[in-house]
Amino acid sequence: MGDSTMPDFDWRAPKAYANIHTADRAELAWECLRRDTEYHDHYDAVTNPNVSAPSAFRRRWRLIFRS
């Protein structure tokens, strides 16, 4: 995952799942997505603070960005 701006975490640690029983669908989806190395690689490739997420990235990961 290189020098990704996304935080690293220990997915084996019980505290990583402390709120899993109260999570909604979006929160559960994020828990899965943030563990996906392909997502991290693609995110790193398209991350630029001056450009919105390209449509191919949004389609590939089925993301909706709300303002």
HTML snippet that shows the backbone in 3Dmol.js (N, CA, C, O; Angstrom):
<script src="https://3Dmol.org/build/3Dmol-min.js"></script>
<div id="view" style="width:600px;height:400px;position:relative"></div>
<script>
const pdb = `
ATOM      1  N   MET A   1       0.811  -1.186   0.000  1.00  0.00           N
ATOM      2  CA  MET A   1       0.000   0.000   0.000  1.00  0.00           C
ATOM      3  C   MET A   1       0.854   1.249   0.000  1.00  0.00           C
ATOM      4  O   MET A   1       0.314   2.355   0.009  1.00  0.00           O
ATOM      5  N   GLY A   2       2.108   1.118  -0.009  1.00  0.00           N
ATOM      6  CA  GLY A   2       2.997   2.254  -0.184  1.00  0.00           C
ATOM      7  C   GLY A   2       2.777   3.358   0.824  1.00  0.00           C
ATOM      8  O   GLY A   2       2.506   3.105   1.998  1.00  0.00           O
ATOM      9  N   ASP A   3       2.896   4.585   0.354  1.00  0.00           N
ATOM     10  CA  ASP A   3       2.728   5.735   1.240  1.00  0.00           C
ATOM     11  C   ASP A   3       1.324   6.309   1.094  1.00  0.00           C
ATOM     12  O   ASP A   3       1.145   7.509   0.891  1.00  0.00           O
ATOM     13  N   SER A   4       0.358   5.448   1.200  1.00  0.00           N
ATOM     14  CA  SER A   4      -1.055   5.828   1.110  1.00  0.00           C
ATOM     15  C   SER A   4      -1.414   6.810   2.217  1.00  0.00           C
ATOM     16  O   SER A   4      -0.844   6.768   3.307  1.00  0.00           O
ATOM     17  N   THR A   5      -2.361   7.689   1.926  1.00  0.00           N
ATOM     18  CA  THR A   5      -2.833   8.613   2.940  1.00  0.00           C
ATOM     19  C   THR A   5      -3.891   7.960   3.818  1.00  0.00           C
ATOM     20  O   THR A   5      -4.363   8.566   4.780  1.00  0.00           O
ATOM     21  N   MET A   6      -4.259   6.748   3.497  1.00  0.00           N
ATOM     22  CA  MET A   6      -5.258   6.044   4.281  1.00  0.00           C
ATOM     23  C   MET A   6      -4.577   5.425   5.501  1.00  0.00           C
ATOM     24  O   MET A   6      -3.464   4.911   5.391  1.00  0.00           O
ATOM     25  N   PRO A   7      -5.226   5.470   6.650  1.00  0.00           N
ATOM     26  CA  PRO A   7      -4.599   4.960   7.872  1.00  0.00           C
ATOM     27  C   PRO A   7      -4.453   3.446   7.865  1.00  0.00           C
ATOM     28  O   PRO A   7      -5.292   2.728   7.322  1.00  0.00           O
ATOM     29  N   ASP A   8      -3.380   2.978   8.473  1.00  0.00           N
ATOM     30  CA  ASP A   8      -3.195   1.546   8.669  1.00  0.00           C
ATOM     31  C   ASP A   8      -3.899   1.164   9.968  1.00  0.00           C
ATOM     32  O   ASP A   8      -4.064   2.001  10.856  1.00  0.00           O
ATOM     33  N   PHE A   9      -4.305  -0.068  10.078  1.00  0.00           N
ATOM     34  CA  PHE A   9      -4.950  -0.531  11.286  1.00  0.00           C
ATOM     35  C   PHE A   9      -4.712  -2.024  11.417  1.00  0.00           C
ATOM     36  O   PHE A   9      -4.400  -2.702  10.438  1.00  0.00           O
ATOM     37  N   ASP A  10      -4.861  -2.527  12.621  1.00  0.00           N
ATOM     38  CA  ASP A  10      -4.705  -3.951  12.884  1.00  0.00           C
ATOM     39  C   ASP A  10      -6.082  -4.599  12.817  1.00  0.00           C
ATOM     40  O   ASP A  10      -6.853  -4.510  13.773  1.00  0.00           O
ATOM     41  N   TRP A  11      -6.400  -5.246  11.708  1.00  0.00           N
ATOM     42  CA  TRP A  11      -7.728  -5.826  11.529  1.00  0.00           C
ATOM     43  C   TRP A  11      -7.979  -7.000  12.446  1.00  0.00           C
ATOM     44  O   TRP A  11      -9.114  -7.459  12.574  1.00  0.00           O
ATOM     45  N   ARG A  12      -6.932  -7.493  13.086  1.00  0.00           N
ATOM     46  CA  ARG A  12      -7.099  -8.611  14.018  1.00  0.00           C
ATOM     47  C   ARG A  12      -7.460  -8.141  15.431  1.00  0.00           C
ATOM     48  O   ARG A  12      -7.918  -8.937  16.250  1.00  0.00           O
ATOM     49  N   ALA A  13      -7.258  -6.862  15.715  1.00  0.00           N
ATOM     50  CA  ALA A  13      -7.494  -6.334  17.058  1.00  0.00           C
ATOM     51  C   ALA A  13      -8.991  -6.246  17.347  1.00  0.00           C
ATOM     52  O   ALA A  13      -9.745  -5.712  16.533  1.00  0.00           O
ATOM     53  N   PRO A  14      -9.426  -6.757  18.484  1.00  0.00           N
ATOM     54  CA  PRO A  14     -10.847  -6.691  18.835  1.00  0.00           C
ATOM     55  C   PRO A  14     -11.404  -5.269  18.819  1.00  0.00           C
ATOM     56  O   PRO A  14     -12.569  -5.076  18.471  1.00  0.00           O
ATOM     57  N   LYS A  15     -10.603  -4.273  19.187  1.00  0.00           N
ATOM     58  CA  LYS A  15     -11.106  -2.903  19.209  1.00  0.00           C
ATOM     59  C   LYS A  15     -11.457  -2.394  17.807  1.00  0.00           C
ATOM     60  O   LYS A  15     -12.217  -1.435  17.671  1.00  0.00           O
ATOM     61  N   ALA A  16     -10.908  -3.030  16.763  1.00  0.00           N
ATOM     62  CA  ALA A  16     -11.243  -2.640  15.392  1.00  0.00           C
ATOM     63  C   ALA A  16     -12.704  -2.967  15.073  1.00  0.00           C
ATOM     64  O   ALA A  16     -13.265  -2.441  14.112  1.00  0.00           O
ATOM     65  N   TYR A  17     -13.311  -3.829  15.873  1.00  0.00           N
ATOM     66  CA  TYR A  17     -14.688  -4.261  15.644  1.00  0.00           C
ATOM     67  C   TYR A  17     -15.632  -3.876  16.781  1.00  0.00           C
ATOM     68  O   TYR A  17     -16.726  -4.428  16.895  1.00  0.00           O
ATOM     69  N   ALA A  18     -15.221  -2.951  17.602  1.00  0.00           N
ATOM     70  CA  ALA A  18     -16.004  -2.571  18.782  1.00  0.00           C
ATOM     71  C   ALA A  18     -17.426  -2.136  18.437  1.00  0.00           C
ATOM     72  O   ALA A  18     -18.355  -2.428  19.189  1.00  0.00           O
ATOM     73  N   ASN A  19     -17.610  -1.449  17.321  1.00  0.00           N
ATOM     74  CA  ASN A  19     -18.934  -0.922  16.963  1.00  0.00           C
ATOM     75  C   ASN A  19     -19.615  -1.702  15.840  1.00  0.00           C
ATOM     76  O   ASN A  19     -20.591  -1.222  15.262  1.00  0.00           O
ATOM     77  N   ILE A  20     -19.123  -2.878  15.529  1.00  0.00           N
ATOM     78  CA  ILE A  20     -19.647  -3.626  14.383  1.00  0.00           C
ATOM     79  C   ILE A  20     -21.115  -4.004  14.554  1.00  0.00           C
ATOM     80  O   ILE A  20     -21.840  -4.112  13.565  1.00  0.00           O
ATOM     81  N   HIS A  21     -21.560  -4.205  15.779  1.00  0.00           N
ATOM     82  CA  HIS A  21     -22.946  -4.628  16.019  1.00  0.00           C
ATOM     83  C   HIS A  21     -23.952  -3.504  15.780  1.00  0.00           C
ATOM     84  O   HIS A  21     -25.144  -3.763  15.613  1.00  0.00           O
ATOM     85  N   THR A  22     -23.486  -2.278  15.763  1.00  0.00           N
ATOM     86  CA  THR A  22     -24.386  -1.143  15.536  1.00  0.00           C
ATOM     87  C   THR A  22     -24.146  -0.473  14.188  1.00  0.00           C
ATOM     88  O   THR A  22     -24.752   0.557  13.894  1.00  0.00           O
ATOM     89  N   ALA A  23     -23.269  -1.047  13.367  1.00  0.00           N
ATOM     90  CA  ALA A  23     -22.930  -0.451  12.076  1.00  0.00           C
ATOM     91  C   ALA A  23     -24.088  -0.582  11.087  1.00  0.00           C
ATOM     92  O   ALA A  23     -24.814  -1.575  11.081  1.00  0.00           O
ATOM     93  N   ASP A  24     -24.239   0.456  10.247  1.00  0.00           N
ATOM     94  CA  ASP A  24     -25.233   0.368   9.177  1.00  0.00           C
ATOM     95  C   ASP A  24     -24.562  -0.196   7.918  1.00  0.00           C
ATOM     96  O   ASP A  24     -23.374  -0.518   7.936  1.00  0.00           O
ATOM     97  N   ARG A  25     -25.321  -0.311   6.839  1.00  0.00           N
ATOM     98  CA  ARG A  25     -24.774  -0.912   5.611  1.00  0.00           C
ATOM     99  C   ARG A  25     -23.576  -0.164   5.064  1.00  0.00           C
ATOM    100  O   ARG A  25     -22.605  -0.780   4.627  1.00  0.00           O
ATOM    101  N   ALA A  26     -23.634   1.166   5.083  1.00  0.00           N
ATOM    102  CA  ALA A  26     -22.516   1.961   4.564  1.00  0.00           C
ATOM    103  C   ALA A  26     -21.257   1.739   5.405  1.00  0.00           C
ATOM    104  O   ALA A  26     -20.154   1.647   4.865  1.00  0.00           O
ATOM    105  N   GLU A  27     -21.424   1.655   6.710  1.00  0.00           N
ATOM    106  CA  GLU A  27     -20.270   1.431   7.584  1.00  0.00           C
ATOM    107  C   GLU A  27     -19.684   0.030   7.386  1.00  0.00           C
ATOM    108  O   GLU A  27     -18.465  -0.140   7.403  1.00  0.00           O
ATOM    109  N   LEU A  28     -20.540  -0.961   7.200  1.00  0.00           N
ATOM    110  CA  LEU A  28     -20.054  -2.312   6.934  1.00  0.00           C
ATOM    111  C   LEU A  28     -19.343  -2.375   5.586  1.00  0.00           C
ATOM    112  O   LEU A  28     -18.307  -3.028   5.457  1.00  0.00           O
ATOM    113  N   ALA A  29     -19.896  -1.702   4.590  1.00  0.00           N
ATOM    114  CA  ALA A  29     -19.264  -1.666   3.266  1.00  0.00           C
ATOM    115  C   ALA A  29     -17.881  -1.039   3.358  1.00  0.00           C
ATOM    116  O   ALA A  29     -16.932  -1.541   2.756  1.00  0.00           O
ATOM    117  N   TRP A  30     -17.758   0.053   4.106  1.00  0.00           N
ATOM    118  CA  TRP A  30     -16.458   0.703   4.272  1.00  0.00           C
ATOM    119  C   TRP A  30     -15.462  -0.224   4.959  1.00  0.00           C
ATOM    120  O   TRP A  30     -14.287  -0.244   4.592  1.00  0.00           O
ATOM    121  N   GLU A  31     -15.909  -0.987   5.946  1.00  0.00           N
ATOM    122  CA  GLU A  31     -15.010  -1.916   6.629  1.00  0.00           C
ATOM    123  C   GLU A  31     -14.432  -2.927   5.639  1.00  0.00           C
ATOM    124  O   GLU A  31     -13.258  -3.284   5.730  1.00  0.00           O
ATOM    125  N   CYS A  32     -15.246  -3.382   4.703  1.00  0.00           N
ATOM    126  CA  CYS A  32     -14.757  -4.319   3.683  1.00  0.00           C
ATOM    127  C   CYS A  32     -13.834  -3.612   2.695  1.00  0.00           C
ATOM    128  O   CYS A  32     -12.765  -4.123   2.362  1.00  0.00           O
ATOM    129  N   LEU A  33     -14.245  -2.453   2.235  1.00  0.00           N
ATOM    130  CA  LEU A  33     -13.484  -1.721   1.222  1.00  0.00           C
ATOM    131  C   LEU A  33     -12.111  -1.310   1.729  1.00  0.00           C
ATOM    132  O   LEU A  33     -11.131  -1.400   0.990  1.00  0.00           O
ATOM    133  N   ARG A  34     -12.023  -0.867   2.959  1.00  0.00           N
ATOM    134  CA  ARG A  34     -10.740  -0.383   3.453  1.00  0.00           C
ATOM    135  C   ARG A  34      -9.724  -1.494   3.655  1.00  0.00           C
ATOM    136  O   ARG A  34      -8.545  -1.223   3.880  1.00  0.00           O
ATOM    137  N   ARG A  35     -10.170  -2.742   3.577  1.00  0.00           N
ATOM    138  CA  ARG A  35      -9.259  -3.882   3.677  1.00  0.00           C
ATOM    139  C   ARG A  35      -8.804  -4.379   2.302  1.00  0.00           C
ATOM    140  O   ARG A  35      -7.955  -5.267   2.218  1.00  0.00           O
ATOM    141  N   ASP A  36      -9.351  -3.824   1.245  1.00  0.00           N
ATOM    142  CA  ASP A  36      -9.082  -4.284  -0.116  1.00  0.00           C
ATOM    143  C   ASP A  36      -7.828  -3.609  -0.679  1.00  0.00           C
ATOM    144  O   ASP A  36      -7.815  -2.396  -0.886  1.00  0.00           O
ATOM    145  N   THR A  37      -6.780  -4.392  -0.924  1.00  0.00           N
ATOM    146  CA  THR A  37      -5.527  -3.815  -1.411  1.00  0.00           C
ATOM    147  C   THR A  37      -5.665  -3.219  -2.812  1.00  0.00           C
ATOM    148  O   THR A  37      -4.994  -2.236  -3.129  1.00  0.00           O
ATOM    149  N   GLU A  38      -6.522  -3.797  -3.654  1.00  0.00           N
ATOM    150  CA  GLU A  38      -6.758  -3.208  -4.978  1.00  0.00           C
ATOM    151  C   GLU A  38      -7.349  -1.807  -4.851  1.00  0.00           C
ATOM    152  O   GLU A  38      -6.965  -0.895  -5.584  1.00  0.00           O
ATOM    153  N   TYR A  39      -8.284  -1.643  -3.919  1.00  0.00           N
ATOM    154  CA  TYR A  39      -8.871  -0.330  -3.679  1.00  0.00           C
ATOM    155  C   TYR A  39      -7.792   0.655  -3.244  1.00  0.00           C
ATOM    156  O   TYR A  39      -7.738   1.777  -3.748  1.00  0.00           O
ATOM    157  N   HIS A  40      -6.943   0.251  -2.322  1.00  0.00           N
ATOM    158  CA  HIS A  40      -5.867   1.127  -1.850  1.00  0.00           C
ATOM    159  C   HIS A  40      -4.960   1.545  -3.006  1.00  0.00           C
ATOM    160  O   HIS A  40      -4.598   2.715  -3.128  1.00  0.00           O
ATOM    161  N   ASP A  41      -4.601   0.589  -3.846  1.00  0.00           N
ATOM    162  CA  ASP A  41      -3.735   0.896  -4.990  1.00  0.00           C
ATOM    163  C   ASP A  41      -4.413   1.872  -5.952  1.00  0.00           C
ATOM    164  O   ASP A  41      -3.789   2.826  -6.416  1.00  0.00           O
ATOM    165  N   HIS A  42      -5.685   1.632  -6.249  1.00  0.00           N
ATOM    166  CA  HIS A  42      -6.428   2.497  -7.167  1.00  0.00           C
ATOM    167  C   HIS A  42      -6.611   3.885  -6.547  1.00  0.00           C
ATOM    168  O   HIS A  42      -6.477   4.897  -7.234  1.00  0.00           O
ATOM    169  N   TYR A  43      -6.915   3.927  -5.260  1.00  0.00           N
ATOM    170  CA  TYR A  43      -7.071   5.193  -4.550  1.00  0.00           C
ATOM    171  C   TYR A  43      -5.781   6.010  -4.616  1.00  0.00           C
ATOM    172  O   TYR A  43      -5.808   7.209  -4.894  1.00  0.00           O
ATOM    173  N   ASP A  44      -4.660   5.350  -4.360  1.00  0.00           N
ATOM    174  CA  ASP A  44      -3.366   6.031  -4.417  1.00  0.00           C
ATOM    175  C   ASP A  44      -3.106   6.599  -5.810  1.00  0.00           C
ATOM    176  O   ASP A  44      -2.537   7.683  -5.948  1.00  0.00           O
ATOM    177  N   ALA A  45      -3.522   5.864  -6.840  1.00  0.00           N
ATOM    178  CA  ALA A  45      -3.279   6.294  -8.219  1.00  0.00           C
ATOM    179  C   ALA A  45      -4.107   7.519  -8.611  1.00  0.00           C
ATOM    180  O   ALA A  45      -3.659   8.331  -9.421  1.00  0.00           O
ATOM    181  N   VAL A  46      -5.298   7.660  -8.050  1.00  0.00           N
ATOM    182  CA  VAL A  46      -6.173   8.766  -8.472  1.00  0.00           C
ATOM    183  C   VAL A  46      -6.237   9.915  -7.469  1.00  0.00           C
ATOM    184  O   VAL A  46      -6.871  10.936  -7.737  1.00  0.00           O
ATOM    185  N   THR A  47      -5.590   9.756  -6.325  1.00  0.00           N
ATOM    186  CA  THR A  47      -5.680  10.801  -5.301  1.00  0.00           C
ATOM    187  C   THR A  47      -4.928  12.055  -5.716  1.00  0.00           C
ATOM    188  O   THR A  47      -3.731  12.032  -5.999  1.00  0.00           O
ATOM    189  N   ASN A  48      -5.672  13.139  -5.740  1.00  0.00           N
ATOM    190  CA  ASN A  48      -5.110  14.453  -6.045  1.00  0.00           C
ATOM    191  C   ASN A  48      -6.052  15.457  -5.404  1.00  0.00           C
ATOM    192  O   ASN A  48      -7.235  15.481  -5.743  1.00  0.00           O
ATOM    193  N   PRO A  49      -5.563  16.288  -4.487  1.00  0.00           N
ATOM    194  CA  PRO A  49      -6.457  17.217  -3.784  1.00  0.00           C
ATOM    195  C   PRO A  49      -7.129  18.250  -4.689  1.00  0.00           C
ATOM    196  O   PRO A  49      -8.096  18.889  -4.275  1.00  0.00           O
ATOM    197  N   ASN A  50      -6.638  18.421  -5.904  1.00  0.00           N
ATOM    198  CA  ASN A  50      -7.199  19.428  -6.808  1.00  0.00           C
ATOM    199  C   ASN A  50      -8.180  18.859  -7.825  1.00  0.00           C
ATOM    200  O   ASN A  50      -8.740  19.602  -8.632  1.00  0.00           O
ATOM    201  N   VAL A  51      -8.391  17.552  -7.791  1.00  0.00           N
ATOM    202  CA  VAL A  51      -9.249  16.902  -8.790  1.00  0.00           C
ATOM    203  C   VAL A  51     -10.266  16.019  -8.080  1.00  0.00           C
ATOM    204  O   VAL A  51      -9.920  15.320  -7.127  1.00  0.00           O
ATOM    205  N   SER A  52     -11.509  16.042  -8.529  1.00  0.00           N
ATOM    206  CA  SER A  52     -12.507  15.150  -7.949  1.00  0.00           C
ATOM    207  C   SER A  52     -12.244  13.723  -8.431  1.00  0.00           C
ATOM    208  O   SER A  52     -11.525  13.519  -9.409  1.00  0.00           O
ATOM    209  N   ALA A  53     -12.821  12.749  -7.755  1.00  0.00           N
ATOM    210  CA  ALA A  53     -12.604  11.349  -8.109  1.00  0.00           C
ATOM    211  C   ALA A  53     -13.090  11.083  -9.525  1.00  0.00           C
ATOM    212  O   ALA A  53     -14.241  11.378  -9.847  1.00  0.00           O
ATOM    213  N   PRO A  54     -12.240  10.535 -10.366  1.00  0.00           N
ATOM    214  CA  PRO A  54     -12.645  10.230 -11.745  1.00  0.00           C
ATOM    215  C   PRO A  54     -13.821   9.263 -11.793  1.00  0.00           C
ATOM    216  O   PRO A  54     -13.994   8.433 -10.901  1.00  0.00           O
ATOM    217  N   SER A  55     -14.615   9.379 -12.831  1.00  0.00           N
ATOM    218  CA  SER A  55     -15.808   8.540 -12.936  1.00  0.00           C
ATOM    219  C   SER A  55     -15.460   7.055 -12.980  1.00  0.00           C
ATOM    220  O   SER A  55     -16.219   6.236 -12.461  1.00  0.00           O
ATOM    221  N   ALA A  56     -14.335   6.689 -13.585  1.00  0.00           N
ATOM    222  CA  ALA A  56     -13.951   5.275 -13.630  1.00  0.00           C
ATOM    223  C   ALA A  56     -13.704   4.736 -12.231  1.00  0.00           C
ATOM    224  O   ALA A  56     -14.051   3.592 -11.935  1.00  0.00           O
ATOM    225  N   PHE A  57     -13.111   5.544 -11.374  1.00  0.00           N
ATOM    226  CA  PHE A  57     -12.874   5.139  -9.988  1.00  0.00           C
ATOM    227  C   PHE A  57     -14.198   4.962  -9.259  1.00  0.00           C
ATOM    228  O   PHE A  57     -14.403   3.974  -8.555  1.00  0.00           O
ATOM    229  N   ARG A  58     -15.100   5.933  -9.435  1.00  0.00           N
ATOM    230  CA  ARG A  58     -16.415   5.852  -8.780  1.00  0.00           C
ATOM    231  C   ARG A  58     -17.186   4.625  -9.260  1.00  0.00           C
ATOM    232  O   ARG A  58     -17.795   3.923  -8.452  1.00  0.00           O
ATOM    233  N   ARG A  59     -17.164   4.361 -10.565  1.00  0.00           N
ATOM    234  CA  ARG A  59     -17.881   3.196 -11.100  1.00  0.00           C
ATOM    235  C   ARG A  59     -17.268   1.891 -10.617  1.00  0.00           C
ATOM    236  O   ARG A  59     -17.988   0.976 -10.216  1.00  0.00           O
ATOM    237  N   ARG A  60     -15.950   1.800 -10.654  1.00  0.00           N
ATOM    238  CA  ARG A  60     -15.268   0.562 -10.264  1.00  0.00           C
ATOM    239  C   ARG A  60     -15.602   0.172  -8.822  1.00  0.00           C
ATOM    240  O   ARG A  60     -15.838  -0.999  -8.527  1.00  0.00           O
ATOM    241  N   TRP A  61     -15.618   1.157  -7.936  1.00  0.00           N
ATOM    242  CA  TRP A  61     -15.819   0.881  -6.520  1.00  0.00           C
ATOM    243  C   TRP A  61     -17.234   1.188  -6.052  1.00  0.00           C
ATOM    244  O   TRP A  61     -17.535   1.080  -4.863  1.00  0.00           O
ATOM    245  N   ARG A  62     -18.110   1.574  -6.992  1.00  0.00           N
ATOM    246  CA  ARG A  62     -19.522   1.853  -6.697  1.00  0.00           C
ATOM    247  C   ARG A  62     -19.666   2.883  -5.572  1.00  0.00           C
ATOM    248  O   ARG A  62     -20.450   2.711  -4.638  1.00  0.00           O
ATOM    249  N   LEU A  63     -18.879   3.960  -5.697  1.00  0.00           N
ATOM    250  CA  LEU A  63     -18.883   5.003  -4.669  1.00  0.00           C
ATOM    251  C   LEU A  63     -19.710   6.200  -5.105  1.00  0.00           C
ATOM    252  O   LEU A  63     -19.763   6.552  -6.283  1.00  0.00           O
ATOM    253  N   ILE A  64     -20.346   6.806  -4.135  1.00  0.00           N
ATOM    254  CA  ILE A  64     -21.094   8.045  -4.354  1.00  0.00           C
ATOM    255  C   ILE A  64     -20.511   9.060  -3.396  1.00  0.00           C
ATOM    256  O   ILE A  64     -20.475   8.846  -2.185  1.00  0.00           O
ATOM    257  N   PHE A  65     -20.049  10.182  -3.960  1.00  0.00           N
ATOM    258  CA  PHE A  65     -19.462  11.230  -3.136  1.00  0.00           C
ATOM    259  C   PHE A  65     -20.489  12.328  -2.970  1.00  0.00           C
ATOM    260  O   PHE A  65     -20.944  12.920  -3.949  1.00  0.00           O
ATOM    261  N   ARG A  66     -20.850  12.596  -1.740  1.00  0.00           N
ATOM    262  CA  ARG A  66     -21.837  13.629  -1.443  1.00  0.00           C
ATOM    263  C   ARG A  66     -21.136  14.838  -0.866  1.00  0.00           C
ATOM    264  O   ARG A  66     -20.150  14.715  -0.138  1.00  0.00           O
ATOM    265  N   SER A  67     -21.653  16.009  -1.198  1.00  0.00           N
ATOM    266  CA  SER A  67     -21.041  17.223  -0.632  1.00  0.00           C
ATOM    267  C   SER A  67     -21.966  17.832   0.393  1.00  0.00           C
ATOM    268  O   SER A  67     -21.638  18.860   0.986  1.00  0.00           O
TER     269      SER A  67
END
`;
const viewer = $3Dmol.createViewer("view");
viewer.addModel(pdb, "pdb");
viewer.setStyle({}, {cartoon: {color: "spectrum"}});
viewer.zoomTo();
viewer.render();
</script>
